[in-house]
Amino acid sequence: FEVPENRELLEKYISLAKPFLVLNDGDVVVTHSPCPMRYLQKFDLKARKYQRNWREYKESFKSLLKEADHSQPFRIFGHVATSDGIKHKNLIGIDTGAVHTDGKLTGVVVTRDR
């Protein structure tokens, strides 16, 4: 951002953004990026950071896959671009890299029957 006012405005809007969205009475949680279960649906500074930012380390993602469980809420996230999205147990990654590829977007339809 070359114009400082634009950067300040962006930072203001990011600070006002909610770190997560809960749907279907808690059966579905949507975050900007994947995060460990221990930070999901929490508002403290560290939890907000984990729900908003992702540093893609193979070991970190492996631990997310390991803690995935059908008995937990579905966790929908972006920020980890793959060609076809991610579906592993209760994890759903919807980032298909539209900015870097052919512009293909991915979405998820959430219904009451999970």
Secondary structure as GFF3:
##gff-version 3
##sequence-region A 1 114
A	DSSP	alpha_helix	4	16	.	.	.	ID=ss1
A	DSSP	beta_strand	20	23	.	.	.	ID=ss2
A	DSSP	three_ten_helix	24	26	.	.	.	ID=ss3
A	DSSP	beta_strand	28	31	.	.	.	ID=ss4
A	DSSP	three_ten_helix	37	39	.	.	.	ID=ss5
A	DSSP	alpha_helix	45	52	.	.	.	ID=ss6
A	DSSP	alpha_helix	58	67	.	.	.	ID=ss7
A	DSSP	beta_strand	74	77	.	.	.	ID=ss8
A	DSSP	beta_strand	86	88	.	.	.	ID=ss9
A	DSSP	beta_strand	91	93	.	.	.	ID=ss10
###
